[in-house]
Amino acid sequence: QPCFCYCDRSVGHTSLHSCFESTHGAHCAACMKEAVYTYQMHKKGKSAAQIREGIILREWEKIDLEKAASIQ
């Protein structure tokens, strides 16, 4: 999936997955929101293409990380 954090583009991050190959993703709110969004949409049965479209449309910005952290 694409990532729109732009924090680590200069060091070769090319996707949301690559943001989590280091500790960057764990410290970047944009990466975490995109990851939670991806997980939630996957659980709803969305395809990778549908999830990618949502990420591009920046639907991940609506994710409340505090609320997501409290879900068990």
Secondary structure, 3 states (H helix, E strand, C coil): CCCCCCCCHHHCCCCHHHHCCCCHHHHCHHHHHHHHHHHHHHHCCCCHHHHHHHHHCCHHHHCCHHHHHHCC
